[in-house]
Amino acid sequence: MNERLEDQALESAEDAQQFLSFKLGGEEYGVDILKVQEIKGWEGATPIPNMPSYILGVINLRGTVVPIINLRAFFEMEPLQFTKTTVVIVVRVVDEEKGERTMGLVVDAVSEVHNITQDEMRPAPEFGGACRADFIMALATKEEHMIILLEVDRLIHEGILDAIDMGVAEA
């Protein structure tokens, strides 16, 4: 009987996707762990003129210029002073039109990695809020708290890069 439970646990772990969760404005968000390149402590960024306010600038990451996005500002949340828990989640995203990009997302703090099965995911409701519903892959409940799973490719390409392109065109 014990072996059967272990087999079921192993099967459900194999069906699960892993998400890195992080805190932002009192909520917990998650991104697909396969999109995460690395996590860095906040050390500042070189500002770039004529960029939207949520673009903090760029950093040099081993020879690659990486734009840094303040996710709190992008979601129009109340500003918060950066602390020692503030981190940059460096993500690699792919888009058929714009290709592969590396971006840094500044968040309040990293939480943990969660294994989330398809059964634990629920569609995002359609209502106003800090995050556009089409940037949300799903909502998941783990240990009595909700995790907002972000569709990071769409968030970067349709939200951030399109807004940057429009901002540069207007400047």
Backbone as JSON, one array per atom type, in Angstrom:
{
  "sequence": "MNERLEDQALESAEDAQQFLSFKLGGEEYGVDILKVQEIKGWEGATPIPNMPSYILGVINLRGTVVPIINLRAFFEMEPLQFTKTTVVIVVRVVDEEKGERTMGLVVDAVSEVHNITQDEMRPAPEFGGACRADFIMALATKEEHMIILLEVDRLIHEGILDAIDMGVAEA",
  "N": [[0.82, -1.2, 0.0], [1.93, 1.25, 0.76], [3.88, 1.6, -1.22], [2.27, 2.08, -3.42], [1.16, 4.6, -2.84], [3.49, 6.12, -2.93], [4.13, 5.79, -5.64], [1.95, 7.15, -6.8], [2.43, 9.73, -5.84], [4.84, 10.25, -7.12], [4.03, 10.15, -9.8], [2.27, 12.35, -9.86], [4.09, 14.38, -9.34], [5.59, 14.26, -11.64], [3.74, 15.17, -13.49], [3.53, 17.77, -12.8], [4.27, 21.28, -13.16], [7.04, 23.41, -12.58], [7.22, 26.37, -10.7], [8.69, 29.46, -9.99], [8.13, 31.33, -7.21], [7.29, 34.64, -6.13], [7.2, 37.65, -4.15], [5.12, 40.48, -4.42], [3.87, 43.47, -3.75], [2.38, 42.47, -1.53], [1.12, 40.27, -2.56], [1.43, 36.93, -3.96], [3.24, 35.87, -6.69], [3.99, 33.88, -9.62], [6.41, 32.48, -11.85], [7.18, 30.45, -14.67], [9.63, 28.13, -14.01], [11.41, 27.3, -15.94], [11.78, 29.5, -17.51], [13.37, 31.14, -16.04], [16.51, 32.49, -15.76], [18.41, 33.36, -13.89], [18.75, 34.56, -10.48], [19.27, 37.62, -8.98], [20.63, 39.78, -6.49], [19.45, 43.11, -5.82], [21.28, 45.63, -7.29], [21.29, 48.0, -8.55], [20.87, 49.92, -11.64], [21.84, 51.09, -14.89], [20.5, 54.03, -15.94], [18.38, 54.68, -18.79], [17.66, 57.17, -21.12], [14.4, 58.55, -22.0], [12.69, 56.36, -21.57], [9.89, 54.38, -20.42], [8.6, 54.88, -17.07], [8.7, 52.54, -15.58], [10.86, 51.14, -16.53], [13.87, 50.6, -15.28], [16.4, 50.81, -16.21], [19.45, 49.46, -17.54], [21.49, 46.51, -17.1], [24.76, 45.03, -17.12], [25.17, 41.82, -17.83], [27.33, 39.5, -17.68], [28.4, 40.33, -20.2], [26.08, 40.66, -21.68], [23.59, 42.99, -22.4], [21.03, 43.79, -20.32], [17.74, 44.74, -20.03], [16.05, 46.24, -17.24], [13.14, 45.82, -15.47], [10.85, 47.35, -13.36], [8.63, 45.61, -11.82], [6.61, 46.17, -10.01], [6.07, 48.89, -10.54], [5.29, 48.66, -13.23], [2.91, 47.23, -12.96], [1.48, 49.21, -11.83], [1.44, 49.53, -9.05], [1.66, 50.71, -5.65], [4.59, 52.6, -5.01], [7.61, 51.25, -3.54], [10.25, 51.31, -1.25], [13.39, 49.98, -2.19], [14.87, 47.12, -0.71], [17.06, 44.93, 1.19], [15.93, 42.51, 0.54], [14.92, 42.85, -1.97], [14.98, 41.73, -5.27], [16.31, 40.8, -8.52], [14.81, 39.01, -10.97], [16.05, 37.27, -13.5], [14.89, 36.66, -16.63], [14.36, 34.61, -19.52], [12.81, 35.02, -22.48], [10.7, 34.05, -25.25], [9.59, 34.97, -28.46], [7.83, 34.69, -31.45], [7.82, 36.81, -33.31], [9.63, 38.8, -32.28], [11.79, 37.39, -31.41], [14.27, 35.88, -29.17], [14.65, 37.13, -25.89], [16.36, 38.59, -23.11], [15.46, 39.62, -19.95], [15.24, 41.57, -16.95], [13.38, 41.29, -14.0], [12.34, 43.26, -11.43], [11.49, 42.47, -8.19], [9.74, 42.31, -5.0], [10.58, 40.26, -3.22], [11.93, 36.94, -3.37], [10.17, 33.88, -3.11], [9.68, 30.79, -3.12], [10.18, 27.61, -4.86], [7.56, 26.03, -6.47], [5.84, 23.0, -7.1], [3.36, 22.6, -9.33], [0.39, 21.2, -10.34], [-1.7, 20.6, -13.24], [-4.3, 20.24, -12.35], [-4.37, 21.83, -10.11], [-4.46, 24.36, -11.05], [-6.36, 27.23, -11.87], [-8.49, 29.14, -14.04], [-7.92, 32.66, -14.59], [-10.02, 35.16, -13.2], [-12.08, 37.54, -14.95], [-11.55, 40.68, -14.26], [-10.96, 44.06, -13.15], [-7.69, 45.1, -12.1], [-4.36, 45.01, -10.67], [-2.91, 43.61, -12.53], [-3.13, 42.81, -15.93], [-5.57, 40.55, -17.14], [-4.89, 38.88, -19.29], [-2.21, 38.51, -18.96], [-2.01, 36.68, -17.05], [-1.49, 33.34, -16.48], [-2.71, 31.37, -14.92], [-4.42, 30.76, -11.79], [-3.29, 29.48, -8.74], [-3.64, 27.44, -5.85], [-1.75, 26.96, -3.03], [-0.94, 25.42, -0.08], [-2.93, 26.88, 1.37], [-2.69, 29.49, 0.34], [-2.96, 31.86, -2.34], [-1.47, 31.8, -5.56], [-0.49, 33.8, -8.18], [-0.05, 32.94, -11.34], [2.08, 33.96, -13.77], [2.02, 34.67, -17.27], [4.76, 34.85, -18.64], [6.08, 35.27, -21.14], [4.12, 36.57, -22.71], [3.62, 38.78, -21.05], [6.11, 40.14, -21.14], [6.51, 40.56, -23.97], [4.01, 41.51, -25.14], [3.15, 43.33, -23.27], [5.34, 44.85, -21.98], [7.52, 45.2, -23.96], [6.07, 46.08, -26.24], [5.01, 48.44, -25.2], [7.39, 49.84, -24.7], [8.37, 50.07, -27.32], [6.36, 51.73, -28.4], [6.71, 53.97, -26.79], [9.33, 54.79, -27.47], [8.92, 55.38, -30.15], [7.26, 57.59, -29.92], [8.92, 59.41, -28.7]],
  "CA": [[0.0, 0.0, 0.0], [2.83, 2.38, 0.84], [4.5, 1.75, -2.54], [1.28, 2.66, -4.3], [1.11, 6.03, -2.53], [4.73, 6.71, -3.43], [3.99, 5.83, -7.1], [1.01, 8.23, -7.12], [3.12, 10.99, -5.57], [5.83, 10.42, -8.18], [3.3, 10.47, -11.02], [1.77, 13.73, -9.8], [5.25, 15.27, -9.45], [5.98, 14.28, -13.05], [2.74, 15.96, -14.2], [3.57, 19.14, -12.3], [5.21, 22.26, -13.66], [7.66, 24.13, -11.48], [7.11, 27.82, -10.78], [9.38, 30.26, -8.98], [7.18, 32.31, -6.69], [7.89, 35.85, -5.58], [6.28, 38.6, -3.53], [4.97, 41.77, -5.05], [2.7, 44.18, -3.21], [1.58, 41.65, -0.62], [0.6, 39.09, -3.27], [2.46, 36.01, -4.42], [3.19, 35.61, -8.12], [4.89, 32.81, -10.02], [6.81, 32.36, -13.25], [7.68, 29.13, -15.04], [11.05, 28.03, -13.63], [12.2, 27.12, -17.16], [12.03, 30.84, -18.07], [14.28, 31.86, -15.14], [17.93, 32.28, -16.02], [19.07, 33.48, -12.6], [18.2, 35.51, -9.52], [20.35, 38.48, -8.5], [20.27, 40.84, -5.56], [19.35, 44.42, -6.46], [22.52, 46.41, -7.19], [21.14, 49.22, -9.35], [20.88, 49.79, -13.09], [22.21, 52.3, -15.61], [19.28, 54.56, -16.55], [18.34, 54.96, -20.23], [16.69, 58.26, -21.31], [13.17, 58.4, -22.8], [12.05, 55.07, -21.34], [8.8, 54.46, -19.45], [9.08, 54.95, -15.68], [8.92, 51.21, -15.01], [12.15, 50.63, -16.99], [14.86, 51.2, -14.38], [17.64, 50.95, -16.95], [20.04, 48.2, -18.0], [22.67, 46.0, -16.41], [25.62, 44.18, -17.93], [25.17, 40.49, -17.24], [28.34, 38.7, -18.4], [28.51, 40.77, -21.58], [24.77, 40.87, -22.27], [22.86, 44.14, -21.87], [19.72, 43.29, -19.89], [16.82, 45.76, -19.5], [15.52, 45.93, -15.92], [11.78, 46.3, -15.33], [10.27, 47.38, -12.02], [7.32, 44.98, -12.02], [5.67, 46.89, -9.16], [5.69, 50.1, -11.28], [4.58, 48.23, -14.43], [1.55, 46.88, -12.55], [0.91, 50.42, -11.23], [1.3, 49.37, -7.6], [2.29, 51.77, -4.87], [6.06, 52.43, -4.95], [8.16, 50.74, -2.3], [11.71, 51.44, -1.18], [14.1, 48.72, -2.36], [15.54, 46.67, 0.51], [17.98, 43.82, 0.97], [15.2, 41.37, -0.03], [14.59, 43.17, -3.36], [15.81, 40.94, -6.19], [16.04, 40.82, -9.95], [14.66, 37.69, -11.57], [16.44, 37.38, -14.91], [14.11, 35.68, -17.39], [14.61, 34.5, -20.96], [11.51, 34.82, -23.11], [10.75, 33.82, -26.69], [8.44, 35.44, -29.22], [8.08, 34.42, -32.87], [8.09, 38.06, -34.0], [10.76, 39.57, -31.76], [12.89, 36.48, -31.06], [14.54, 35.61, -27.76], [15.12, 38.3, -25.14], [16.64, 38.42, -21.69], [14.98, 40.8, -19.21], [15.28, 41.44, -15.5], [12.17, 41.74, -13.33], [12.6, 43.6, -10.03], [10.37, 42.07, -7.34], [9.98, 42.59, -3.58], [11.34, 39.15, -2.62], [11.67, 35.61, -3.93], [9.6, 33.0, -2.1], [10.16, 29.42, -3.25], [9.78, 26.9, -6.07], [6.39, 25.19, -6.23], [5.36, 22.05, -8.1], [1.93, 22.85, -9.49], [-0.21, 20.35, -11.36], [-2.77, 21.21, -14.02], [-5.51, 20.2, -11.52], [-4.3, 22.9, -9.11], [-4.56, 25.64, -11.75], [-7.7, 27.73, -12.2], [-8.4, 30.32, -14.91], [-8.02, 33.96, -13.92], [-11.3, 35.83, -13.45], [-12.0, 38.8, -15.71], [-11.9, 41.86, -13.49], [-9.87, 45.04, -13.1], [-6.72, 44.87, -11.03], [-2.99, 45.45, -10.95], [-2.32, 42.83, -13.62], [-4.08, 42.45, -16.98], [-5.93, 39.13, -17.07], [-4.21, 38.08, -20.31], [-0.84, 38.25, -18.5], [-2.11, 35.64, -16.04], [-1.66, 31.98, -17.01], [-3.68, 30.69, -14.06], [-4.3, 30.96, -10.35], [-3.09, 28.19, -8.07], [-3.65, 27.53, -4.39], [-0.77, 26.08, -2.38], [-0.88, 25.6, 1.37], [-3.9, 27.89, 1.79], [-2.53, 30.82, -0.22], [-3.12, 31.96, -3.79], [-0.32, 32.21, -6.36], [-0.88, 34.28, -9.5], [0.96, 32.44, -12.28], [2.18, 34.9, -14.89], [2.4, 34.25, -18.62], [5.88, 35.79, -18.73], [6.34, 35.62, -22.54], [3.12, 37.57, -23.1], [3.87, 39.97, -20.23], [7.28, 40.85, -21.67], [6.38, 40.99, -25.36], [2.82, 42.31, -25.44], [3.01, 44.4, -22.3], [6.5, 45.71, -21.77], [8.23, 45.56, -25.19], [5.2, 46.89, -27.08], [4.94, 49.77, -24.57], [8.69, 50.48, -24.94], [8.41, 50.43, -28.74], [5.49, 52.89, -28.59], [7.35, 55.1, -26.1], [10.48, 55.22, -28.27], [8.39, 55.97, -31.37], [6.7, 58.89, -29.57], [9.97, 60.31, -28.18]],
  "C": [[0.87, 1.26, 0.0], [3.49, 2.66, -0.51], [3.54, 2.42, -3.51], [1.16, 4.17, -4.08], [2.34, 6.74, -3.06], [4.67, 6.83, -4.95], [3.07, 6.98, -7.52], [1.67, 9.59, -6.91], [4.14, 11.28, -6.67], [5.15, 10.79, -9.49], [2.81, 11.91, -11.0], [2.91, 14.73, -9.87], [5.71, 15.36, -10.9], [5.01, 15.11, -13.88], [2.83, 17.44, -13.85], [4.58, 19.98, -13.09], [5.81, 22.95, -12.45], [7.57, 25.63, -11.75], [7.91, 28.43, -9.65], [8.4, 31.3, -8.51], [7.94, 33.48, -6.07], [6.79, 36.76, -5.05], [6.3, 39.91, -4.29], [3.7, 42.41, -4.5], [1.81, 43.34, -2.34], [0.96, 40.42, -1.26], [1.76, 38.19, -3.66], [2.2, 35.7, -5.89], [4.14, 34.47, -8.43], [5.19, 32.89, -11.5], [7.37, 30.97, -13.47], [9.18, 29.09, -14.78], [11.94, 27.87, -14.86], [12.52, 28.45, -17.85], [13.08, 31.6, -17.26], [15.72, 31.48, -15.46], [18.73, 32.35, -14.73], [18.35, 34.5, -11.74], [19.38, 36.29, -8.95], [19.8, 39.44, -7.44], [20.25, 42.17, -6.29], [20.63, 45.2, -6.21], [22.44, 47.7, -7.98], [21.21, 48.9, -10.83], [21.3, 51.12, -13.69], [20.97, 52.83, -16.32], [19.46, 54.83, -18.05], [17.3, 56.07, -20.43], [15.5, 57.85, -22.17], [12.52, 57.03, -22.68], [10.87, 55.27, -20.38], [9.35, 54.36, -18.03], [9.34, 53.58, -15.07], [10.19, 50.54, -15.54], [13.22, 51.35, -16.16], [16.19, 51.45, -15.08], [18.12, 49.6, -17.41], [21.18, 47.8, -17.08], [23.48, 45.2, -17.42], [25.71, 42.84, -17.21], [26.08, 39.6, -18.09], [28.37, 39.04, -19.89], [27.2, 40.99, -22.3], [24.1, 42.06, -21.6], [21.43, 43.69, -21.59], [18.87, 44.45, -19.37], [16.22, 45.3, -18.17], [14.17, 46.62, -15.75], [11.36, 46.24, -13.87], [8.84, 46.86, -12.16], [6.24, 45.68, -11.19], [5.16, 48.14, -9.9], [4.9, 49.73, -12.54], [3.13, 47.9, -14.11], [0.84, 48.03, -11.86], [0.56, 50.22, -9.76], [1.99, 50.53, -6.9], [3.79, 51.53, -4.8], [6.51, 51.97, -3.57], [9.67, 50.89, -2.35], [12.35, 50.06, -1.36], [14.86, 48.4, -1.09], [16.5, 45.54, 0.17], [17.27, 42.58, 0.42], [14.79, 41.61, -1.48], [15.55, 42.42, -4.29], [15.4, 41.18, -7.63], [15.96, 39.37, -10.41], [14.96, 37.86, -13.06], [15.73, 36.25, -15.66], [14.5, 35.74, -18.87], [13.26, 34.14, -21.58], [11.67, 34.71, -24.62], [9.45, 34.31, -27.31], [8.76, 35.23, -30.69], [8.48, 35.67, -33.62], [9.41, 38.7, -33.58], [11.94, 38.7, -31.34], [13.05, 36.3, -29.56], [15.12, 36.85, -27.1], [15.4, 37.89, -23.7], [16.26, 39.72, -21.0], [15.12, 40.52, -17.72], [14.01, 42.03, -14.9], [12.49, 42.01, -11.86], [11.33, 43.3, -9.23], [10.75, 42.31, -5.88], [10.84, 41.53, -2.92], [10.98, 37.86, -3.34], [11.16, 34.72, -2.8], [10.2, 31.61, -2.19], [9.76, 28.85, -4.61], [8.65, 25.96, -5.7], [6.2, 24.23, -7.4], [3.86, 22.21, -8.18], [1.4, 22.01, -10.64], [-1.3, 21.12, -12.09], [-4.06, 21.26, -13.19], [-5.54, 21.33, -10.5], [-4.44, 24.29, -9.72], [-6.01, 25.96, -12.08], [-7.55, 28.94, -13.1], [-8.56, 31.61, -14.1], [-9.37, 34.58, -14.22], [-11.08, 37.12, -14.23], [-12.48, 39.94, -14.83], [-10.7, 42.78, -13.45], [-8.94, 44.72, -11.95], [-5.36, 45.33, -11.47], [-2.43, 44.79, -12.2], [-3.4, 42.51, -14.65], [-4.32, 40.95, -16.97], [-5.21, 38.29, -18.12], [-2.73, 37.86, -19.99], [-0.82, 37.13, -17.46], [-2.38, 34.29, -16.71], [-2.77, 31.27, -16.25], [-3.49, 31.17, -12.64], [-4.16, 29.58, -9.72], [-3.11, 28.42, -6.57], [-2.68, 26.49, -3.85], [-0.76, 26.43, -0.91], [-1.7, 26.81, 1.82], [-3.63, 29.3, 1.28], [-2.52, 30.76, -1.75], [-1.82, 32.42, -4.43], [-0.84, 32.6, -7.74], [0.24, 33.89, -10.46], [0.96, 33.31, -13.53], [2.58, 34.2, -16.18], [3.52, 35.19, -19.02], [6.22, 36.17, -20.18], [5.39, 36.73, -22.98], [3.34, 38.87, -22.33], [5.02, 40.8, -20.81], [7.0, 41.4, -23.07], [5.18, 41.89, -25.62], [2.65, 43.47, -24.48], [4.18, 45.35, -22.33], [7.16, 46.13, -23.08], [7.36, 46.4, -26.12], [5.1, 48.31, -26.52], [6.25, 50.53, -24.79], [8.76, 50.95, -26.39], [7.55, 51.66, -29.01], [6.11, 54.12, -27.96], [8.52, 55.66, -26.88], [9.99, 55.91, -29.53], [7.84, 57.38, -31.11], [7.77, 59.88, -29.17], [10.66, 61.08, -29.28]]
}
